[in-house]
Amino acid sequence: MEAKLGKFFESVTNFFSDSDQLPWCDSDIVAGCEKEVAELDKGSGELKYECIMRLSWALVHSRRADDVQRGIAMLEASLASTTSPLKKREKLYLLAVGYFRSGDYPRSRELVEQCLMIEPDWRQAQSLKKAIEDRITKDGVIGIGIAVTAAGVIAGGIAAALARKN
């Protein structure tokens, strides 16, 4: 019985916590990636692409909302010119992470589904899709709870007003 009770409280705690399995990135890592890109700014080729992708990864995994938005903008700008399916998959995934971090869950889900169309068995994208769906469900349940509470408060107010009238 105690084990079941413990699992119940753990699931409630997990439901209300803001945890997901995606890694976070510190500002010093973002700064290091920015420096790396600046040093290779005049270069081209695969090395520059790798540096830009590392910077994009760091930005969309940042705790700072403005960094996440910068990462999204960088990836959106480069997506149209991407011809390699592997590189397109990577960019779509990072965009999905960015939109997830910024709270745009429907857009994030759309992008991760595009990823999975390219590579259906990609576990990283499957995990992100589950995290997105869990967050959408959680937000829906919380929204319903708020609406029910508001309706209860209004009904209570009406009942109190009617009780005073009589």
DSSP file with accessible surface (Angstrom, degrees, kcal/mol):
  #  RESIDUE AA STRUCTURE BP1 BP2  ACC     N-H-->O    O-->H-N    N-H-->O    O-->H-N    TCO  KAPPA ALPHA  PHI   PSI    X-CA   Y-CA   Z-CA
    1    1 A M     >        0   0  183      0, 0.0     4,-2.3     0, 0.0     5,-0.2   0.000 360.0 360.0 360.0 -42.2    0.0    0.0    0.0
    2    2 A E  H  >  +     0   0  175      1,-0.2     4,-2.7     2,-0.2     5,-0.2   0.875 360.0  53.6 -64.1 -36.6    2.8    2.4    0.9
    3    3 A A  H  > S+     0   0   74      2,-0.2     4,-2.4     1,-0.2    -1,-0.2   0.916 109.8  47.2 -64.3 -41.8    4.5    1.7   -2.5
    4    4 A K  H  > S+     0   0  164      2,-0.2     4,-2.1     1,-0.2    -2,-0.2   0.913 113.0  48.8 -65.6 -40.4    1.3    2.6   -4.3
    5    5 A L  H  X S+     0   0   90     -4,-2.3     4,-2.5     2,-0.2     5,-0.2   0.913 110.7  51.1 -65.1 -41.7    0.9    5.7   -2.3
    6    6 A G  H  X S+     0   0   39     -4,-2.7     4,-2.3     1,-0.2    -2,-0.2   0.910 110.4  48.7 -61.8 -42.4    4.5    6.7   -2.9
    7    7 A K  H  X S+     0   0  151     -4,-2.4     4,-2.4     2,-0.2    -1,-0.2   0.878 109.7  53.3 -65.2 -37.5    4.1    6.2   -6.7
    8    8 A F  H  X S+     0   0  116     -4,-2.1     4,-2.3     2,-0.2    -2,-0.2   0.953 111.3  44.3 -62.2 -49.6    0.9    8.3   -6.6
    9    9 A F  H  X S+     0   0  115     -4,-2.5     4,-2.6     1,-0.2    -2,-0.2   0.875 112.8  52.9 -65.1 -34.9    2.7   11.2   -4.9
   10   10 A E  H  X S+     0   0  120     -4,-2.3     4,-2.8    -5,-0.2    -1,-0.2   0.925 109.6  48.1 -64.8 -41.3    5.6   10.8   -7.3
   11   11 A S  H  X S+     0   0   64     -4,-2.4     4,-2.1     2,-0.2    -2,-0.2   0.896 112.2  49.0 -68.5 -36.5    3.3   11.0  -10.3
   12   12 A V  H  X S+     0   0   53     -4,-2.3     4,-2.0     2,-0.2    -2,-0.2   0.933 112.5  48.5 -66.1 -43.3    1.5   14.1   -8.9
   13   13 A T  H  X S+     0   0   90     -4,-2.6     4,-1.5     1,-0.2    -2,-0.2   0.932 112.6  47.7 -61.4 -45.5    4.9   15.7   -8.2
   14   14 A N  H  < S+     0   0   88     -4,-2.8     5,-0.3     1,-0.2    -1,-0.2   0.869 108.6  56.2 -63.3 -35.4    6.1   14.9  -11.7
   15   15 A F  H  < S+     0   0   64     -4,-2.1    -1,-0.2     1,-0.2    -2,-0.2   0.919 114.5  37.2 -63.5 -42.6    2.9   16.2  -13.2
   16   16 A F  H  < S+     0   0  137     -4,-2.0    -1,-0.2    -5,-0.1    -2,-0.2   0.609 100.7  89.5 -90.2 -10.0    3.3   19.6  -11.6
   17   17 A S  S  < S-     0   0   37     -4,-1.5    -3,-0.0    -5,-0.2     0, 0.0  -0.458  77.1-131.6 -81.3 161.6    7.0   19.9  -12.0
   18   18 A D        +     0   0  114     -2,-0.1     2,-0.3     2,-0.0    -1,-0.1  -0.091  59.2 135.0-102.9  34.1    8.4   21.4  -15.1
   19   19 A S        +     0   0   75     -5,-0.3     2,-0.3     2,-0.0    -2,-0.1  -0.612  21.7 163.2 -91.2 143.0   10.9   18.7  -15.8
   20   20 A D        -     0   0   31     -2,-0.3    -2,-0.0     2,-0.2     0, 0.0  -0.875  47.9-107.7-140.4 175.4   11.6   17.0  -19.1
   21   21 A Q  S    S+     0   0  183     -2,-0.3   107,-0.1   106,-0.1    -2,-0.0   0.411  80.0 112.4 -91.1   3.9   14.4   14.9  -20.3
   22   22 A L        -     0   0   19      1,-0.1    -2,-0.2   106,-0.1     2,-0.0  -0.561  69.8-117.5 -78.0 139.1   15.9   17.6  -22.6
   23   23 A P        -     0   0   67      0, 0.0     2,-0.3     0, 0.0    -1,-0.1  -0.349  21.2-136.0 -73.7 155.2   19.3   18.9  -21.6
   24   24 A W        -     0   0   99     -2,-0.0     2,-0.4    39,-0.0    38,-0.2  -0.763  12.0-141.9-104.4 158.5   19.8   22.6  -20.7
   25   25 A C  B     -a   62   0A   3     36,-2.4    38,-0.8    -2,-0.3     2,-0.1  -0.975  11.7-132.0-125.5 134.3   22.7   24.7  -21.9
   26   26 A D    >>  -     0   0   91     -2,-0.4     4,-1.7    36,-0.1     3,-0.7  -0.435  24.6-113.4 -82.1 159.6   24.6   27.3  -19.8
   27   27 A S  H 3> S+     0   0   75      1,-0.2     4,-2.7     2,-0.2     5,-0.2   0.795 114.3  61.0 -65.2 -28.0   25.4   30.8  -21.1
   28   28 A D  H 3> S+     0   0  111      2,-0.2     4,-2.1     1,-0.2    -1,-0.2   0.865 104.1  49.4 -69.1 -31.2   29.1   30.1  -21.1
   29   29 A I  H <> S+     0   0   82     -3,-0.7     4,-2.4     2,-0.2    -2,-0.2   0.923 110.9  49.9 -70.1 -41.7   28.6   27.2  -23.6
   30   30 A V  H  X S+     0   0    4     -4,-1.7     4,-2.6     1,-0.2    -2,-0.2   0.944 111.3  49.4 -59.6 -46.1   26.6   29.6  -25.8
   31   31 A A  H  X S+     0   0   49     -4,-2.7     4,-2.4     1,-0.2    -1,-0.2   0.901 110.0  51.0 -61.7 -40.3   29.4   32.2  -25.5
   32   32 A G  H  X S+     0   0   43     -4,-2.1     4,-2.3     1,-0.2    -1,-0.2   0.909 111.3  47.5 -64.1 -40.6   32.0   29.6  -26.5
   33   33 A C  H  X S+     0   0   16     -4,-2.4     4,-2.4     2,-0.2    -2,-0.2   0.891 110.7  51.9 -67.7 -38.5   30.0   28.5  -29.5
   34   34 A E  H  X S+     0   0   64     -4,-2.6     4,-2.5     2,-0.2    -2,-0.2   0.910 110.3  48.6 -63.1 -41.3   29.5   32.1  -30.6
   35   35 A K  H  X S+     0   0  137     -4,-2.4     4,-2.3     2,-0.2    -2,-0.2   0.918 109.9  52.2 -63.1 -43.1   33.2   32.7  -30.3
   36   36 A E  H  X S+     0   0   64     -4,-2.3     4,-1.2     1,-0.2    -2,-0.2   0.915 111.6  46.0 -60.1 -43.7   33.9   29.6  -32.3
   37   37 A V  H  < S+     0   0   24     -4,-2.4     3,-0.3     1,-0.2    -1,-0.2   0.913 110.9  53.0 -67.2 -41.2   31.6   30.7  -35.1
   38   38 A A  H >< S+     0   0   66     -4,-2.5     3,-1.1     1,-0.2     4,-0.3   0.889 107.1  52.2 -62.5 -38.2   33.0   34.3  -35.1
   39   39 A E  H 3< S+     0   0  134     -4,-2.3     3,-0.3     1,-0.2    -1,-0.2   0.807 116.2  39.8 -67.7 -29.2   36.5   32.8  -35.5
   40   40 A L  T >< S+     0   0   47     -4,-1.2     3,-1.4    -3,-0.3    -1,-0.2   0.251  82.0 115.6-100.8  12.5   35.4   30.8  -38.5
   41   41 A D  T <  S+     0   0   98     -3,-1.1    -1,-0.2     1,-0.3    -2,-0.1   0.825  78.7  44.2 -55.6 -36.6   33.2   33.6  -39.9
   42   42 A K  T 3  S+     0   0  205     -3,-0.3    -1,-0.3    -4,-0.3    -2,-0.1   0.646 103.7  83.1 -84.8 -12.3   35.2   34.0  -43.1
   43   43 A G    <   -     0   0   34     -3,-1.4     2,-0.3    -4,-0.1    -3,-0.1  -0.143  59.1-164.2 -82.0 178.1   35.5   30.3  -43.7
   44   44 A S        +     0   0  108      4,-0.0     3,-0.3    -2,-0.0     4,-0.3  -0.906  37.3  60.3-149.3 178.4   33.1   27.9  -45.3
   45   45 A G  S  > S-     0   0   49     -2,-0.3     4,-2.1     1,-0.2     5,-0.1  -0.469  98.2 -31.2  98.5-165.6   32.5   24.2  -45.6
   46   46 A E  H  > S+     0   0   96      1,-0.2     4,-2.7     2,-0.2    -1,-0.2   0.849 129.3  56.3 -66.1 -37.3   31.7   21.5  -43.2
   47   47 A L  H  > S+     0   0   98     -3,-0.3     4,-2.2     2,-0.2    -1,-0.2   0.931 109.7  46.1 -63.1 -43.5   33.7   22.9  -40.3
   48   48 A K  H  > S+     0   0   53     -4,-0.3     4,-2.5     1,-0.2     5,-0.2   0.921 111.5  52.6 -64.9 -40.8   31.7   26.1  -40.4
   49   49 A Y  H  X S+     0   0   40     -4,-2.1     4,-2.6     1,-0.2    -2,-0.2   0.930 109.3  49.3 -59.5 -45.1   28.5   24.1  -40.7
   50   50 A E  H  X S+     0   0   86     -4,-2.7     4,-2.3     1,-0.2    -1,-0.2   0.901 110.9  49.6 -62.5 -40.4   29.3   22.1  -37.6
   51   51 A C  H  X S+     0   0    1     -4,-2.2     4,-2.3     2,-0.2    -1,-0.2   0.914 111.8  48.3 -65.1 -41.8   30.2   25.2  -35.6
   52   52 A I  H  X S+     0   0   53     -4,-2.5     4,-2.8     2,-0.2    -2,-0.2   0.902 111.2  50.4 -66.4 -38.5   26.9   26.8  -36.6
   53   53 A M  H  X S+     0   0   20     -4,-2.6     4,-2.8    -5,-0.2    -2,-0.2   0.900 109.4  51.1 -67.4 -37.5   24.9   23.7  -35.7
   54   54 A R  H  X S+     0   0   99     -4,-2.3     4,-2.6     2,-0.2    -2,-0.2   0.922 111.7  47.8 -63.5 -41.5   26.7   23.5  -32.3
   55   55 A L  H  X S+     0   0   11     -4,-2.3     4,-2.7     2,-0.2    -2,-0.2   0.931 111.6  49.7 -64.3 -43.7   25.7   27.2  -31.7
   56   56 A S  H  X S+     0   0    2     -4,-2.8     4,-2.5     1,-0.2     5,-0.2   0.923 111.4  49.8 -60.1 -43.4   22.1   26.4  -32.8
   57   57 A W  H  X S+     0   0   90     -4,-2.8     4,-1.4     1,-0.2    -2,-0.2   0.939 112.0  47.5 -59.4 -48.3   22.0   23.4  -30.4
   58   58 A A  H  < S+     0   0    0     -4,-2.6     4,-0.2     1,-0.2    -2,-0.2   0.907 112.1  50.5 -62.0 -40.8   23.3   25.6  -27.6
   59   59 A L  H >< S+     0   0    0     -4,-2.7     3,-1.3     1,-0.2    -2,-0.2   0.934 111.0  45.4 -65.6 -47.3   20.8   28.3  -28.3
   60   60 A V  H 3< S+     0   0    0     -4,-2.5    -1,-0.2     1,-0.3    -2,-0.2   0.727 115.1  49.5 -72.9 -16.8   17.7   26.2  -28.4
   61   61 A H  T 3< S+     0   0    1     -4,-1.4   -36,-2.4    -5,-0.2    -1,-0.3   0.340  89.6 115.3 -98.1   6.7   18.8   24.3  -25.2
   62   62 A S  B <   -a   25   0A   3     -3,-1.3   -36,-0.1   -38,-0.2     6,-0.1  -0.338  68.4-135.8 -74.4 156.1   19.5   27.6  -23.4
   63   63 A R  S    S+     0   0  161    -38,-0.8     2,-0.5    -2,-0.1    -1,-0.1   0.591  84.0  90.1 -83.3 -12.2   17.5   28.7  -20.3
   64   64 A R  S  > S-     0   0  121      1,-0.1     4,-2.0    -5,-0.1     3,-0.4  -0.770  71.1-147.5 -91.7 125.8   17.3   32.2  -21.7
   65   65 A A  H  > S+     0   0   74     -2,-0.5     4,-2.5     1,-0.2     5,-0.2   0.860  97.8  55.2 -61.2 -36.7   14.2   32.8  -23.9
   66   66 A D  H  > S+     0   0   79      1,-0.2     4,-2.1     2,-0.2    -1,-0.2   0.875 107.0  50.8 -68.0 -33.9   16.1   35.3  -26.1
   67   67 A D  H  > S+     0   0    2     -3,-0.4     4,-2.5     2,-0.2    -1,-0.2   0.926 109.3  51.1 -64.4 -44.2   18.7   32.7  -26.9
   68   68 A V  H  X S+     0   0    6     -4,-2.0     4,-2.5     1,-0.2    -2,-0.2   0.932 110.3  49.3 -59.8 -43.7   16.0   30.2  -27.8
   69   69 A Q  H  X S+     0   0   95     -4,-2.5     4,-2.5     1,-0.2    -1,-0.2   0.892 109.8  51.3 -64.7 -38.3   14.4   32.7  -30.1
   70   70 A R  H  X S+     0   0  100     -4,-2.1     4,-2.5     2,-0.2    -1,-0.2   0.911 110.0  50.0 -62.7 -42.4   17.8   33.4  -31.7
   71   71 A G  H  X S+     0   0    0     -4,-2.5     4,-2.4     2,-0.2    -2,-0.2   0.922 110.5  49.5 -62.3 -43.3   18.4   29.7  -32.3
   72   72 A I  H  X S+     0   0    6     -4,-2.5     4,-3.0     1,-0.2     5,-0.2   0.938 111.2  49.5 -60.5 -46.3   14.9   29.3  -33.8
   73   73 A A  H  X S+     0   0   59     -4,-2.5     4,-2.3     1,-0.2    -2,-0.2   0.913 111.0  49.4 -61.5 -42.8   15.6   32.2  -36.2
   74   74 A M  H  X S+     0   0   56     -4,-2.5     4,-1.4     1,-0.2    -1,-0.2   0.926 114.8  44.1 -61.2 -45.9   19.0   30.8  -37.2
   75   75 A L  H  X S+     0   0    0     -4,-2.4     4,-1.4     2,-0.2    -2,-0.2   0.907 112.5  50.9 -68.9 -42.0   17.5   27.4  -38.0
   76   76 A E  H  X S+     0   0   63     -4,-3.0     4,-0.7     1,-0.2     3,-0.3   0.910 109.5  52.3 -60.3 -42.1   14.4   28.8  -39.8
   77   77 A A  H  < S+     0   0   84     -4,-2.3     4,-0.3    -5,-0.2    -1,-0.2   0.834 116.1  38.8 -64.8 -32.0   16.7   30.9  -42.0
   78   78 A S  H  < S+     0   0   32     -4,-1.4     3,-0.4    -5,-0.2     4,-0.3   0.592  95.9  81.6 -95.8 -10.4   18.9   28.0  -43.0
   79   79 A L  H >< S+     0   0   28     -4,-1.4     3,-1.7    -3,-0.3    -1,-0.1   0.905  85.1  57.0 -65.4 -42.0   16.2   25.3  -43.4
   80   80 A A  T 3< S+     0   0  103     -4,-0.7    -1,-0.2     1,-0.3    -2,-0.1   0.830 107.3  48.7 -61.6 -32.4   15.0   26.2  -46.9
   81   81 A S  T 3  S+     0   0   94     -3,-0.4     2,-0.5    -4,-0.3    -1,-0.3   0.426  85.6 110.1 -88.9   3.7   18.5   25.8  -48.4
   82   82 A T    <   +     0   0   21     -3,-1.7    -3,-0.0    -4,-0.3    -4,-0.0  -0.677  33.2 166.7 -84.3 122.5   19.1   22.4  -46.7
   83   83 A T        +     0   0  139     -2,-0.5    -1,-0.2     5,-0.0    -4,-0.0   0.728  48.6  90.6-105.3 -28.6   19.1   19.6  -49.3
   84   84 A S     >  -     0   0   42      1,-0.1     4,-2.7     2,-0.0     5,-0.2  -0.521  68.4-144.6 -72.6 127.4   20.6   16.7  -47.3
   85   85 A P  H  > S+     0   0   86      0, 0.0     4,-2.6     0, 0.0     5,-0.2   0.887 100.5  52.4 -59.2 -36.8   17.9   14.7  -45.5
   86   86 A L  H  > S+     0   0   88      2,-0.2     4,-2.2     1,-0.2     5,-0.1   0.934 112.1  43.8 -65.3 -45.5   20.2   14.1  -42.5
   87   87 A K  H  > S+     0   0   58      2,-0.2     4,-2.4     1,-0.2    -1,-0.2   0.890 113.5  51.8 -67.8 -36.9   20.9   17.8  -42.1
   88   88 A K  H  X S+     0   0   85     -4,-2.7     4,-2.8     2,-0.2     5,-0.2   0.928 108.8  51.2 -64.0 -42.9   17.2   18.6  -42.6
   89   89 A R  H  X S+     0   0   29     -4,-2.6     4,-2.4    -5,-0.2    -2,-0.2   0.924 110.2  49.4 -58.9 -45.1   16.3   16.1  -39.9
   90   90 A E  H  X S+     0   0   62     -4,-2.2     4,-2.5     1,-0.2    -1,-0.2   0.923 113.1  46.1 -61.0 -45.2   18.8   17.7  -37.5
   91   91 A K  H  X S+     0   0   14     -4,-2.4     4,-2.6     2,-0.2    -2,-0.2   0.905 111.7  50.9 -67.9 -40.2   17.5   21.2  -38.1
   92   92 A L  H  X S+     0   0    1     -4,-2.8     4,-2.5     2,-0.2    -1,-0.2   0.913 111.1  49.6 -61.6 -41.6   13.9   20.1  -37.8
   93   93 A Y  H  X S+     0   0   11     -4,-2.4     4,-2.4    -5,-0.2    -2,-0.2   0.940 111.7  47.0 -63.2 -47.7   14.6   18.4  -34.5
   94   94 A L  H  X S+     0   0   10     -4,-2.5     4,-2.6     1,-0.2    -1,-0.2   0.889 111.7  51.6 -63.8 -37.0   16.5   21.5  -33.1
   95   95 A L  H  X S+     0   0    0     -4,-2.6     4,-2.9     2,-0.2     5,-0.3   0.920 108.6  51.5 -62.4 -42.0   13.6   23.7  -34.3
   96   96 A A  H  X S+     0   0    0     -4,-2.5     4,-2.3     1,-0.2    -2,-0.2   0.912 110.0  49.2 -61.9 -40.7   11.2   21.4  -32.5
   97   97 A V  H  X S+     0   0    0     -4,-2.4     4,-3.0     2,-0.2    -1,-0.2   0.934 111.1  50.5 -62.4 -45.3   13.3   21.7  -29.3
   98   98 A G  H  X S+     0   0    0     -4,-2.6     4,-1.9     1,-0.2    -2,-0.2   0.934 112.4  44.9 -59.8 -46.6   13.3   25.5  -29.7
   99   99 A Y  H  X>S+     0   0   38     -4,-2.9     5,-2.2     2,-0.2     4,-0.5   0.873 112.3  52.9 -67.4 -34.3    9.5   25.7  -30.1
  100  100 A F  H ><5S+     0   0    4     -4,-2.3     3,-1.1    -5,-0.3    -2,-0.2   0.947 109.9  48.1 -62.0 -47.3    9.1   23.2  -27.2
  101  101 A R  H 3<5S+     0   0   38     -4,-3.0    -2,-0.2     1,-0.3    -1,-0.2   0.825 111.6  50.3 -63.2 -32.6   11.3   25.4  -25.0
  102  102 A S  H 3<5S-     0   0   53     -4,-1.9    -1,-0.3    -5,-0.2    -2,-0.2   0.501 118.7-110.8 -86.8  -2.8    9.3   28.5  -26.0
  103  103 A G  T <<5S+     0   0   34     -3,-1.1     2,-1.5    -4,-0.5    -3,-0.2   0.515  77.6 129.8  90.9   6.5    6.0   26.9  -25.3
  104  104 A D     >< +     0   0   65     -5,-2.2     4,-2.2     1,-0.2     5,-0.2  -0.593  26.1 166.0 -92.3  76.7    4.7   26.5  -28.8
  105  105 A Y  H  >  +     0   0   31     -2,-1.5     4,-2.8     1,-0.2     5,-0.2   0.874  67.5  54.2 -66.9 -39.1    3.8   22.9  -28.4
  106  106 A P  H  > S+     0   0   79      0, 0.0     4,-2.2     0, 0.0    -1,-0.2   0.939 112.6  44.5 -61.4 -42.3    1.6   22.5  -31.6
  107  107 A R  H  > S+     0   0   59      2,-0.2     4,-2.3     1,-0.2    -2,-0.2   0.913 113.1  51.8 -66.7 -40.4    4.4   23.9  -33.8
  108  108 A S  H  X S+     0   0    0     -4,-2.2     4,-2.5     1,-0.2     5,-0.2   0.924 109.7  49.0 -60.6 -43.9    7.0   21.7  -32.0
  109  109 A R  H  X S+     0   0   82     -4,-2.8     4,-2.3     1,-0.2    -1,-0.2   0.916 109.3  52.8 -63.9 -40.7    4.8   18.6  -32.6
  110  110 A E  H  X S+     0   0   92     -4,-2.2     4,-1.6    -5,-0.2    -1,-0.2   0.926 112.0  45.4 -60.5 -43.7    4.5   19.5  -36.3
  111  111 A L  H  X S+     0   0    1     -4,-2.3     4,-1.9     2,-0.2    -2,-0.2   0.903 111.5  50.4 -69.4 -40.7    8.2   19.8  -36.7
  112  112 A V  H  X S+     0   0    0     -4,-2.5     4,-2.3     1,-0.2    -1,-0.2   0.869 108.0  54.4 -68.5 -31.4    9.1   16.6  -34.8
  113  113 A E  H  X S+     0   0   79     -4,-2.3     4,-1.4    -5,-0.2    -1,-0.2   0.893 106.0  52.1 -67.3 -35.4    6.5   14.7  -36.9
  114  114 A Q  H  X S+     0   0   63     -4,-1.6     4,-1.3     2,-0.2    -2,-0.2   0.898 108.6  52.3 -63.6 -38.9    8.4   16.0  -40.0
  115  115 A C  H  X S+     0   0    0     -4,-1.9     4,-2.4     1,-0.2     3,-0.4   0.922 108.1  49.8 -58.6 -47.1   11.6   14.6  -38.4
  116  116 A L  H  < S+     0   0   25     -4,-2.3    -1,-0.2     1,-0.2    -2,-0.2   0.727 103.1  60.3 -71.0 -20.4    9.9   11.2  -37.9
  117  117 A M  H  < S+     0   0  154     -4,-1.4    -1,-0.2     2,-0.2    -2,-0.2   0.867 109.9  43.2 -69.9 -34.2    8.8   11.2  -41.5
  118  118 A I  H  < S+     0   0   63     -4,-1.3    -2,-0.2    -3,-0.4    -1,-0.2   0.911 138.4   9.3 -74.8 -44.3   12.4   11.4  -42.5
  119  119 A E    ><  -     0   0   80     -4,-2.4     3,-1.7    -5,-0.1    -1,-0.3  -0.758  67.5-175.5-140.4  90.3   13.6    8.8  -40.0
  120  120 A P  T 3  S+     0   0   82      0, 0.0    -1,-0.1     0, 0.0    -4,-0.1   0.748  82.8  51.9 -60.7 -26.6   10.7    7.1  -38.2
  121  121 A D  T 3  S+     0   0  133      4,-0.0     2,-0.8    -5,-0.0     3,-0.1   0.299  71.5 129.6 -96.3  11.4   12.9    5.1  -35.8
  122  122 A W    <>  -     0   0   35     -3,-1.7     4,-2.1     1,-0.2     3,-0.2  -0.522  43.3-161.9 -73.0 107.8   14.8    8.1  -34.4
  123  123 A R  H  > S+     0   0  197     -2,-0.8     4,-2.7     1,-0.2     5,-0.2   0.842  84.9  58.3 -62.2 -36.7   14.5    7.6  -30.7
  124  124 A Q  H  > S+     0   0   91      1,-0.2     4,-2.1     2,-0.2    -1,-0.2   0.938 110.3  43.2 -60.4 -45.2   15.5   11.2  -29.8
  125  125 A A  H  > S+     0   0    0      2,-0.2     4,-2.6     1,-0.2    -2,-0.2   0.882 112.3  53.6 -68.9 -36.9   12.6   12.5  -31.9
  126  126 A Q  H  X S+     0   0   81     -4,-2.1     4,-2.1     2,-0.2    -2,-0.2   0.913 109.1  49.0 -63.5 -40.8   10.3    9.9  -30.5
  127  127 A S  H  X S+     0   0   80     -4,-2.7     4,-2.3     2,-0.2    -2,-0.2   0.905 111.2  49.5 -64.9 -41.6   11.2   11.0  -26.9
  128  128 A L  H  X S+     0   0    2     -4,-2.1     4,-2.7     2,-0.2    -2,-0.2   0.924 108.7  52.9 -64.1 -41.2   10.6   14.7  -27.8
  129  129 A K  H  X S+     0   0   56     -4,-2.6     4,-2.7     1,-0.2    -2,-0.2   0.920 109.6  48.7 -61.0 -41.2    7.3   13.8  -29.3
  130  130 A K  H  X S+     0   0  119     -4,-2.1     4,-2.7     2,-0.2    -1,-0.2   0.920 110.8  50.4 -64.7 -41.9    6.2   12.1  -26.1
  131  131 A A  H  X S+     0   0   21     -4,-2.3     4,-2.3     2,-0.2    -2,-0.2   0.907 111.5  49.1 -62.4 -39.4    7.4   15.0  -24.0
  132  132 A I  H  X S+     0   0    0     -4,-2.7     4,-2.7     2,-0.2    -2,-0.2   0.945 112.4  46.7 -64.3 -48.4    5.4   17.4  -26.3
  133  133 A E  H  X S+     0   0   73     -4,-2.7     4,-2.4     1,-0.2    -2,-0.2   0.902 111.8  51.4 -63.9 -38.1    2.3   15.2  -26.0
  134  134 A D  H  X S+     0   0   82     -4,-2.7     4,-2.8    -5,-0.2    -1,-0.2   0.914 111.2  48.0 -62.4 -42.5    2.7   15.0  -22.2
  135  135 A R  H  X S+     0   0   25     -4,-2.3     4,-2.8     2,-0.2     5,-0.2   0.908 110.7  50.4 -67.4 -39.9    3.0   18.7  -21.9
  136  136 A I  H  X S+     0   0   51     -4,-2.7     4,-2.1     2,-0.2    -2,-0.2   0.937 113.2  46.8 -63.1 -42.8   -0.1   19.3  -24.1
  137  137 A T  H  X S+     0   0   88     -4,-2.4     4,-2.5    -5,-0.2    -2,-0.2   0.938 112.6  49.8 -63.2 -45.9   -2.1   16.9  -22.0
  138  138 A K  H  X S+     0   0   25     -4,-2.8     4,-2.5     1,-0.2     5,-0.2   0.925 111.0  48.6 -59.9 -46.4   -0.8   18.5  -18.8
  139  139 A D  H  X S+     0   0   72     -4,-2.8     4,-2.4     1,-0.2    -1,-0.2   0.880 111.2  51.4 -63.1 -37.1   -1.7   22.0  -20.0
  140  140 A G  H  X S+     0   0   39     -4,-2.1     4,-2.5    -5,-0.2    -2,-0.2   0.924 110.5  47.7 -65.3 -42.6   -5.2   20.8  -20.9
  141  141 A V  H  X S+     0   0   77     -4,-2.5     4,-2.4     2,-0.2    -2,-0.2   0.928 113.1  47.9 -65.9 -42.5   -5.8   19.2  -17.6
  142  142 A I  H  X S+     0   0   56     -4,-2.5     4,-2.4     2,-0.2    -1,-0.2   0.924 111.2  51.8 -64.3 -41.1   -4.6   22.3  -15.7
  143  143 A G  H  X S+     0   0   38     -4,-2.4     4,-2.4    -5,-0.2    -2,-0.2   0.914 109.8  48.5 -61.8 -41.7   -6.8   24.5  -18.0
  144  144 A I  H  X S+     0   0  114     -4,-2.5     4,-2.8     2,-0.2     5,-0.2   0.926 110.4  52.2 -64.6 -41.5   -9.8   22.3  -17.2
  145  145 A G  H  X S+     0   0   34     -4,-2.4     4,-2.4     1,-0.2    -2,-0.2   0.911 110.2  47.8 -61.2 -41.4   -9.0   22.6  -13.5
  146  146 A I  H  X S+     0   0  112     -4,-2.4     4,-2.7     2,-0.2    -1,-0.2   0.930 112.4  49.1 -65.9 -43.2   -8.9   26.4  -13.7
  147  147 A A  H  X S+     0   0   60     -4,-2.4     4,-2.5     2,-0.2    -2,-0.2   0.920 112.2  47.7 -63.6 -42.6  -12.1   26.5  -15.6
  148  148 A V  H  X S+     0   0   95     -4,-2.8     4,-2.4     2,-0.2    -1,-0.2   0.916 112.5  49.8 -65.1 -41.5  -13.9   24.2  -13.2
  149  149 A T  H  X S+     0   0   92     -4,-2.4     4,-2.5    -5,-0.2    -2,-0.2   0.929 111.2  48.9 -63.0 -44.2  -12.6   26.3  -10.2
  150  150 A A  H  X S+     0   0   49     -4,-2.7     4,-2.5     1,-0.2    -2,-0.2   0.917 111.1  49.8 -62.0 -43.0  -13.7   29.5  -11.8
  151  151 A A  H  X S+     0   0   57     -4,-2.5     4,-2.9     1,-0.2    -1,-0.2   0.904 110.7  50.7 -62.8 -39.7  -17.2   28.1  -12.5
  152  152 A G  H  X S+     0   0   43     -4,-2.4     4,-2.7     2,-0.2    -2,-0.2   0.907 109.9  49.3 -64.0 -42.0  -17.3   26.9   -8.8
  153  153 A V  H  X S+     0   0  104     -4,-2.5     4,-2.5     2,-0.2    -2,-0.2   0.929 113.4  46.6 -63.8 -43.6  -16.4   30.4   -7.5
  154  154 A I  H  X S+     0   0  108     -4,-2.5     4,-2.6     2,-0.2    -2,-0.2   0.942 113.7  47.8 -64.2 -46.0  -19.0   32.0   -9.7
  155  155 A A  H  X S+     0   0   58     -4,-2.9     4,-2.8     1,-0.2    -2,-0.2   0.911 112.3  50.3 -62.4 -40.2  -21.7   29.5   -8.7
  156  156 A G  H  X S+     0   0   40     -4,-2.7     4,-2.6     2,-0.2    -1,-0.2   0.899 110.1  50.2 -63.1 -41.0  -20.7   30.0   -5.0
  157  157 A G  H  X S+     0   0   42     -4,-2.5     4,-2.4     2,-0.2    -2,-0.2   0.912 112.0  47.0 -63.7 -42.7  -21.0   33.7   -5.4
  158  158 A I  H  X S+     0   0  100     -4,-2.6     4,-2.6     2,-0.2     5,-0.2   0.929 112.7  49.4 -65.0 -44.3  -24.4   33.4   -7.0
  159  159 A A  H  X S+     0   0   60     -4,-2.8     4,-2.3     1,-0.2    -2,-0.2   0.912 111.8  48.9 -62.9 -40.1  -25.6   31.0   -4.3
  160  160 A A  H  X S+     0   0   44     -4,-2.6     4,-2.1     2,-0.2    -1,-0.2   0.911 111.2  49.9 -65.8 -40.7  -24.3   33.4   -1.6
  161  161 A A  H  X S+     0   0   57     -4,-2.4     4,-1.7     1,-0.2    -2,-0.2   0.917 112.4  47.0 -64.6 -41.5  -26.0   36.3   -3.2
  162  162 A L  H  X S+     0   0   97     -4,-2.6     4,-1.6     1,-0.2    -1,-0.2   0.875 110.1  53.6 -66.8 -37.2  -29.3   34.4   -3.4
  163  163 A A  H  < S+     0   0   69     -4,-2.3    -2,-0.2    -5,-0.2    -1,-0.2   0.888 109.4  48.1 -65.6 -38.0  -28.9   33.2    0.2
  164  164 A R  H  < S+     0   0  215     -4,-2.1    -1,-0.2     1,-0.2    -2,-0.2   0.852 107.4  56.7 -68.2 -35.7  -28.5   36.8    1.4
  165  165 A K  H  <        0   0  173     -4,-1.7    -1,-0.2    -5,-0.2    -2,-0.2   0.870 360.0 360.0 -64.6 -37.1  -31.5   37.9   -0.7
  166  166 A N     <        0   0  171     -4,-1.6    -1,-0.1    -5,-0.1    -3,-0.1   0.581 360.0 360.0 -82.5 360.0  -33.8   35.4    1.1
